[in-house]
Amino acid sequence: MLMKEGLILAIDQGTTGSTALLFDHQGRERGRGYREIAQHYPQPGWVEHDPLEILERTREAVADALAAAGGQAPVTVGLTNQRETVVVWERATGQPIHRAIVWQCRRTADACAKLREGGHEEAIRKATGLVLDPYFSGTKLAWILDQVPGARERAEVGELAAGTIDAWLIWHLTGGAVHATDPSNASRTMLYDLHAGDWSDDLCGRLRVPRAVLPGLVPSSGPIGRTVAWGDLPAGVPLTGCAGDQQAALFGQGCLDVGEAKNTYGTGCFLLVHAGDQPVVPGEGLLGTVAWQLGTRRSFAVEGSVFVGGAAVQWLRDGLGLIAAAHESEVLARSVPDSGGVVMVPAFTGLGAPYWDAEARGALLGLTRGTTRAHVVRATLEAIAHQVTDLLEAMAPSVPGGLGNLRVDGGAAANDLLMELQADFSGRAIVRGDKVEATARGAALLAGLGAGFWEQPGDLPRPLEEQVFVPRMAAEDRTAARARWARAVDRVRGPL
């Protein structure tokens, strides 16, 4: 067992960048580094990352964090990552054979439609807890194997390795010694059977993915491997934690009991509720997933995903030029009392839960000559809050005892007006903790628990409550706003 001293390195590889943080035994941040990564859009609806750039930017972020902490080497490392994004690489060289296909990418919508037409949807849903959608990794992986010459044959004979970003990082952190993923990431691929707790030969056959290409399964908390010298990170540091970003945030928010829920406001929005120690295949439009595995014990969650959350504010900045920086959205939106009847539906890459409509596209509705950029910005913040409320309303019946308050994290959770709108539209208290970004904290806690930094989950430091936002909107106004939103969503459903 490790001494309860030293620092834990948490690597958070996200959609727009890599963050590295160092935490002490009290869960306090002691060093931070961040580097952005480029987004590639080869065709409308397609999204890619350069896997080698991910490695380089992550190394740089780790170096920055270590320097900020005075160069002190960590006693253990935890990983968390953008989920569903998939990489395929050569085992002999560690080189990718294609750019990573990002979770947002919709290129396999036709492949999913063919699987649906072939009668595979119900079997996939029952085994995985997921819906048949290009969001998940399996069809992306099959696409790479089909499109890169010779890749499928090489995969079948074991020359290629594949996995989500955690597996890619683990491979390189350990110098190729470990090809592994944890159940929280595996459960996002459409290849993992929730009930069996393992890769499924049946699912691999349905999606045409050779099982030989998949990583081994390791617990979310516990020994995984040891680092090689990796930039400024020394060799021999144990890697003892791994979880997909949203499950890590659930853990980092301290949602360890059934019914506790969190929402992360990042590029998308991801609402998870702890569902206990039995697999869950929830109601229509929602997902069942592994929350984490501690030792041999798996915990499960119900999840709803919004494809475009904070990315809508980025679009206001980068696409329309209505704001110069994301934080300006709150000031500008507060300059008007309401959206002036404008409704924004940010279905830029389709609609996620509870609709799962890959053909939907975004729209601004209710425009008049009196509409200003302030109204559009406020309508965009309202849209984020409406989408999360859709998830809450759909999820409540699937959770024994229902949902209580909602804990929040992620960059956009720093926007007070958004949190006020969230409380108003959902009709429940919103609790924002001391750490707006809980994802890396969750990876650190999992790693520390796996290394003996803490002995049991009850010993983990809990996040402090910073602020509680309570509903203030009149019931009739909430009803009218929600009805207006529902009408707008109806108008963007399906192809143009």
Secondary structure, 3 states (H helix, E strand, C coil): CCCCCCCEEEEEECCCEEEEEEECCCCCEEEEEEEECCCECCCCCCCEECHHHHHHHHHHHHHHHHHHCCCCCCCEEEEEECCCCEEEEECCCCCECCCEECCCCCCCHHHHHHHHHCCCHHHHHHHHCCCCCCCCHHHHHHHHHHHCCCHHHHHHCCCEEEEEHHHHHHHHHCCCCCCEECHHHHCCCCCEECCCCEECHHHHHHHCCCHHHCCEECCCEEEEEECCCECCECCCCEEEEEEEHHHHHHHHCCCCCCCCEEEEECCCEEEEEEEECCCCCCCCCCEEEEEEEECCEEEEEEEEEECCCHHHHHHHHHHCCCCCCCCHHHHHHHCCCCCCCCEEECCCCCECCCCCECCCCCEEECCCCCCCHHHHHHHHHHHHHHHHHHHHHHHHHHCCCCCCCEEEECHHHHCHHHHHHHHHHHCCCEEEECCCCCHHHHHHHHHHHHHCCCCCHHHCCCCCEEEEECCCCCHHHHHHHHHHHHHHHHHHCCCC
